[in-house]
Amino acid sequence: MTIAEFEYFMEAYERDVFTFCKYLATDPDTASDLYQETALTAFEMCHRIDPTQNPKSFLFAIAAGKWKNMRKKAIRRQRIAPESQLEEWTNASTTGHNPTADTAQSALMQDILHRTIAGIDDKFRIPLILHYFDDCPTETIATVCGIPTGTVKSRLHKARALLKKSLEKEGISHA
């Protein structure tokens, strides 16, 4: 793959991969770092990218692997030198102006949903994000995660159950 082909390839999937990184990291700065790491690794591995074999899943697989490595590193650092961290869950669209009741309710629901999804273990969260936010079929998710299709289906089922349970704790139940 030439550099021009790689640039076209990255431009075609940039938005999807960055959105996936945002859902994994939940923090914009960390998501940006994750995306950059993913793009760099994809460039280093561009000779392995086959445009006929769903290259988007190749990028998702790189991002998921990088995310797992970042999490492991953060956990290891936390064990060695713990530091207190506050999670910030402010919605940028509600700062600086007074939103209507519907907009405020929608922002609150999005905030709760993102917090709830962020609290799910990565092995369930990654398939959930790929399936519902990136519209990936189970075969693609299996390729990205390196697991059988049946495992993807069971993890999606478990993730939905965990999500439902967490949302019910927040006082939100489905109609």
Protein Blocks (a to p, Z undefined) as FASTA:
>chain_A
ZZklmmmmmmmmmmmmmmmmmmmnopaklmmmmmmmmmmmmmmmmmmpcfklopllmmmm
mmmmmmmmmmmmmmmmmmmmgcddddddbdfklgoiacdfklmmmmmmmmmmmmmmmmpc
fklmmmmmmmmmnopafklmmmmnopafklmmmmmmmmmmmmmmmmmmnopacZZ
